[in-house]
């Protein structure tokens, strides 16, 4: 269920890249710089909502909060298909950031209450791989929806991408309310004995302090725990690493269709060709996450996967052969996506106490998602200096 929610999240976050090459800018009267500003404002509100969302998750309950966020951004995403000008584009992108920002940190925190630390990277890898699959599925879906064209009062094919994908997200969000348990103690798909055993495993894995200090009482909110999370040095180190990864990942996801059209393919062909790098990356992401859990290693796994992306970026910036450039997108996608589960689970594994973990995971993602601003600025720089010599 979480994988499906995250698939919808990435579809609604990156479909603007598909819409761009299908005429979004011309339809609503924006230029390249204004388009980049629309990307940046999403990340501003997305980042601002991550930590507060994590702090209220437990009080409202995951079963209510995560589906509500999904349903809300589905409705907002639909609205993007009806915008008519630059102001409307900015407003909708801002609300999309607010509603979508709490999902990923909320899911990481939620999973940490369901699985032990040695099982978490694979589970995060399983739902995070849908981010790469969304690129594959999103390209195919965008190709089909754009072919509807101007009909039923809709003046452009790209609008159908936003409307249908937003509606799909809202339906998935509503369904999640009936399928997600709050925690292992309320999971209807487990027997009473299985629930007790699951709680026992978690209590042994996440307990901390002297045995005489441990308690089974529910943890209450404390600003002291929030401060512990904020001041933890490991948070800032892992967040910096994740920031660097997302700088590449967001620029890749948002502009891959544009990269492919620059190689001589039409817009519709680009939607189809963008499927292949994402599909390969999704398979290797699962392998990296599995090895990370099995070997109980986080950093060393990243040191094996990230060089693939570095090589891909280095080569694509210095060659002119279109076939080589397309081949490098495979290395870029694989290296970036496969590095995310280890770094994402790293801080959660090393944060004891619910509210410290909620703060650390939420703030890690808030810092890392500033990479979206870097992607937007690089986009604006590219449009200002399109010549390769720059």
C-alpha positions in Angstrom: 0.0 0.0 0.0 2.8 2.4 0.8 4.5 1.6 -2.5 1.3 2.5 -4.3 1.1 5.8 -2.3 4.7 6.6 -3.2 4.2 5.8 -6.8 1.3 8.3 -6.9 3.5 10.8 -5.1 6.3 10.7 -7.7 3.8 10.6 -10.6 2.2 13.8 -9.4 5.6 15.4 -8.5 7.3 14.8 -11.9 4.5 14.7 -14.4 5.1 18.4 -14.9 8.3 17.4 -16.7 6.2 15.3 -19.2 3.7 18.2 -19.5 6.4 20.6 -20.3 7.5 18.9 -23.5 3.8 18.6 -24.5 3.1 22.3 -24.5 2.4 23.3 -20.8 4.5 26.5 -21.1 2.7 27.7 -24.3 -0.8 26.9 -23.0 -0.5 28.9 -19.8 1.8 31.6 -21.1 5.0 31.0 -19.0 8.6 31.1 -20.1 11.4 28.8 -19.0 12.4 31.0 -16.0 8.8 31.0 -14.7 8.6 27.3 -15.2 11.7 26.8 -13.1 10.2 29.1 -10.4 7.2 26.8 -10.3 9.5 23.9 -9.6 11.2 25.8 -6.9 8.1 26.9 -5.0 6.9 23.3 -4.8 10.1 22.4 -2.9 9.9 25.4 -0.6 6.5 24.3 0.7 7.3 20.6 0.5 10.4 21.1 2.8 8.5 23.3 5.3 5.8 20.7 5.8 8.0 17.6 6.4 9.0 18.0 10.1 5.6 19.3 11.4 3.9 16.5 9.6 6.1 13.9 11.3 5.4 15.4 14.7 1.6 15.1 14.4 1.7 11.7 12.7 1.4 9.7 15.9 -1.3 11.9 17.5 -3.6 11.8 14.4 -2.5 8.2 13.6 -0.9 6.9 10.4 -4.1 5.3 9.2 -5.8 8.7 9.0 -2.9 11.1 8.3 -1.1 9.3 5.4 -4.3 8.6 3.4 -5.6 12.2 4.0 -2.3 13.7 2.7 -2.6 11.5 -0.4 -6.2 12.3 -1.1 -5.5 16.0 -0.7 -2.6 16.2 -3.1 -4.6 14.1 -5.6 -7.2 16.8 -5.6 -4.6 19.6 -5.8 -2.8 17.7 -8.6 -6.1 17.6 -10.6 -6.3 21.4 -10.3 -3.0 21.7 -12.1 -4.8 20.5 -15.2 -7.0 23.5 -15.1 -4.5 26.3 -14.5 -4.6 29.1 -17.1 -1.8 31.4 -16.1 1.5 31.8 -14.2 -0.2 32.8 -10.9 -2.4 29.8 -10.9 0.6 27.6 -11.7 2.5 28.9 -8.7 -0.5 28.6 -6.3 -1.2 25.0 -7.3 2.5 24.0 -7.1 2.7 25.5 -3.6 -0.3 23.6 -2.3 1.0 20.4 -3.9 4.2 20.9 -1.9 2.3 21.4 1.3 0.1 18.3 0.9 2.9 16.0 -0.4 5.7 17.0 1.9 4.7 14.8 4.9 4.4 11.5 3.0 7.9 10.2 2.7 9.1 11.1 6.2 5.8 9.8 7.5 6.2 6.5 5.7 9.8 6.0 7.0 8.7 6.7 10.6 5.6 4.4 10.1 7.7 1.5 8.8 10.1 1.9 11.8 7.2 1.0 14.0 6.5 -2.1 12.0 9.9 -3.6 11.2 13.2 -4.1 13.1 16.2 -2.0 12.1 17.8 -4.9 10.2 14.7 -5.2 8.0 14.1 -1.6 7.3 16.3 -0.8 4.3 14.7 -3.6 2.1 11.2 -2.4 3.0 12.1 1.2 2.2 13.8 0.0 -1.0 10.6 -1.9 -2.0 8.5 1.2 -1.8 11.2 3.6 -2.9 11.8 1.6 -6.1 8.3 2.8 -7.2 9.9 6.2 -7.5 12.0 4.8 -10.4 9.0 2.8 -11.6 7.0 6.0 -11.7 9.4 7.3 -14.3 8.8 4.2 -16.4 5.0 4.1 -15.7 4.7 7.8 -15.9 6.2 8.0 -19.4 3.8 5.3 -20.7 0.8 6.9 -19.0 1.8 10.4 -20.2 2.1 9.1 -23.7 -1.4 7.5 -23.6 -3.2 10.4 -21.8 -1.6 13.1 -24.1 -3.0 11.3 -27.1 -6.6 12.2 -25.9 -5.8 15.7 -27.1 -8.2 18.6 -27.0 -11.6 17.2 -26.1 -14.5 17.5 -23.6 -13.6 21.2 -23.1 -9.9 20.5 -22.4 -7.8 22.5 -24.8 -4.5 20.4 -24.6 -3.4 16.8 -24.2 -1.0 17.6 -21.3 -4.0 18.7 -19.1 -5.3 15.1 -19.2 -2.1 13.9 -17.6 -2.7 16.1 -14.6 -6.4 15.4 -14.3 -6.4 11.7 -14.6 -3.2 11.1 -12.5 -4.6 13.4 -9.8 -7.9 11.6 -9.8 -6.1 8.2 -9.6 -4.1 9.5 -6.6 -7.2 10.6 -4.7 -8.8 7.2 -5.2 -5.7 5.5 -3.9 -5.6 7.8 -0.9 -9.2 7.0 0.0 -8.5 3.2 -0.4 -5.5 3.4 1.9 -7.7 4.4 4.9 -9.3 0.9 4.8 -6.1 -1.0 4.2 -3.4 0.5 6.4 -3.2 -0.5 10.1 -1.9 2.1 12.6 0.7 -0.3 13.9 1.4 -4.0 14.4 -0.9 -4.2 17.4 -3.9 -3.3 15.2 -3.0 -5.2 12.0 -6.0 -7.2 11.1 -4.0 -9.5 8.8 -2.1 -10.8 11.8 -3.4 -13.2 14.4 -3.3 -12.3 18.1 -0.2 -14.4 18.6 1.5 -12.8 15.7 0.7 -9.3 16.9 2.2 -10.1 20.3 5.3 -11.6 18.8 5.7 -8.6 16.4 5.5 -6.2 19.4 8.1 -8.3 21.3 10.5 -8.2 18.4 10.2 -4.4 18.1 10.6 -3.8 21.9 13.8 -5.8 21.9 15.2 -4.1 18.8 14.4 -0.5 19.6 14.7 -0.5 23.4 17.4 1.7 24.9 18.7 2.7 28.3 19.2 0.4 31.3 16.7 -2.5 31.7 15.4 -0.9 34.9 14.6 2.3 32.9 12.7 0.7 30.1 9.0 1.1 30.1 6.0 -0.1 28.1 4.1 3.1 28.6 3.4 5.1 25.4 5.9 7.8 24.8 4.5 11.3 25.3 5.6 14.3 23.2 8.6 16.2 24.6 10.5 19.1 23.2 13.6 17.6 24.8 13.3 14.7 22.4 12.9 17.1 19.5 16.1 18.9 20.6 17.9 15.6 20.8 16.9 14.9 17.2 17.9 18.3 15.9 21.3 18.4 17.7 22.3 14.8 16.7 25.5 15.2 14.5 24.7 12.0 12.5 21.5 13.7 11.3 23.5 16.5 9.7 26.0 14.2 8.1 23.4 11.8 6.6 21.2 14.7 5.6 24.2 16.3 3.7 24.8 13.0 1.9 21.1 12.7 1.0 21.0 16.3 -0.1 23.8 15.6 -2.6 22.0 12.5 -3.9 18.7 14.4 -4.4 20.4 17.3 -6.3 21.1 14.7 -9.0 17.9 12.7 -8.6 15.5 15.6 -8.9 17.2 17.1 -11.9 17.3 13.7 -13.5 13.6 13.0 -12.9 12.3 16.4 -13.9 14.4 16.8 -17.1 15.0 13.3 -18.4 12.2 13.8 -21.1 13.9 17.1 -22.1 17.3 15.4 -22.3 15.9 12.7 -24.5 14.1 15.1 -26.9 17.5 16.9 -27.1 18.9 13.8 -28.6 16.6 14.0 -31.5 13.5 12.2 -30.4 10.0 13.6 -30.6 8.0 14.4 -27.5 6.0 11.2 -27.7 9.1 9.1 -28.4 10.8 10.6 -25.4 7.9 9.5 -23.1 8.6 5.9 -24.2 12.4 6.0 -24.2 12.4 7.4 -20.7 10.9 4.1 -19.4 14.0 2.0 -19.9 16.5 3.7 -17.5 13.9 3.8 -14.7 13.0 0.1 -15.1 16.7 -1.0 -14.8 17.3 1.3 -11.8 14.3 -0.1 -10.0 15.7 -3.7 -10.1 19.1 -2.7 -8.9 17.6 -0.5 -6.1 16.0 -3.6 -4.6 19.3 -5.5 -4.8 21.2 -2.7 -3.0 18.6 -2.5 -0.3 18.6 -6.3 0.2 22.4 -6.3 0.6 22.3 -3.3 2.9 20.0 -5.2 5.3 21.7 -8.6 4.9 25.2 -7.2 5.5 23.9 -4.5 8.0 25.9 -1.9 6.1 24.7 1.5 5.0 27.7 3.8 4.0 29.8 1.1 2.2 26.8 0.2 0.0 26.4 3.8 -1.0 30.2 4.0 -1.8 29.6 1.1 -4.3 26.5 2.6 -5.9 27.2 6.3 -6.1 30.3 6.1 -8.4 27.9 4.7 -11.1 26.0 8.0 -11.1 29.3 10.1 -10.9 30.6 8.3 -14.0 27.3 8.7 -15.8 27.2 12.5 -15.2 30.9 12.9 -16.1 30.6 11.1 -19.4 27.3 12.6 -20.5 28.7 16.1 -20.0 31.7 15.4 -22.2 30.5 13.4 -25.2 28.4 14.3 -28.2 27.3 10.8 -29.4 23.6 10.5 -28.6 23.7 6.8 -28.1 26.5 7.1 -25.5 24.5 9.9 -23.8 21.4 7.7 -23.6 23.5 4.8 -22.2 24.8 7.0 -19.5 21.3 7.8 -18.2 21.2 4.1 -17.1 24.2 4.6 -14.9 22.9 7.9 -13.5 19.5 6.4 -12.6 20.9 3.3 -11.1 23.6 5.0 -9.0 21.2 7.6 -7.6 18.1 5.5 -6.9 20.1 2.5 -5.4 21.8 4.9 -2.9 18.6 6.2 -1.4 17.4 3.2 0.8 20.7 3.0 2.7 21.0 6.7 3.4 17.3 7.1 4.2 17.3 4.3 6.8 20.6 5.2 8.3 19.3 7.9 10.7 16.2 6.0 11.6 18.3 3.0 12.6 20.3 5.2 15.0 17.6 7.3 16.6 16.0 5.8 19.7 12.6 7.1 21.0 9.6 7.9 18.7 9.8 11.7 18.8 13.6 11.9 18.4 13.2 9.5 15.4 10.3 11.6 14.1 12.4 14.8 14.3 15.5 13.2 12.8 13.8 11.6 9.8 11.6 14.6 9.1 14.6 17.1 9.3 16.8 14.8 7.3 14.4 14.9 4.5 13.7 18.6 4.8 17.4 19.3 4.5 17.9 16.8 1.7 15.0 18.1 -0.4 16.7 21.5 -0.6 18.3 19.7 -3.5 15.1 20.6 -5.4 16.2 24.2 -5.3 19.6 23.3 -6.7 17.8 21.5 -9.5 15.6 24.5 -10.2 18.6 26.9 -10.2 20.5 24.6 -12.6 17.5 24.6 -14.8 17.4 28.4 -14.9 21.2 28.6 -15.5 20.8 26.2 -18.4 18.0 28.3 -19.9 20.1 31.4 -19.5 23.2 29.9 -21.0 22.1 27.0 -23.3 25.3 26.8 -25.2 27.3 23.7 -24.2 30.5 25.7 -23.7 28.9 27.1 -20.5 
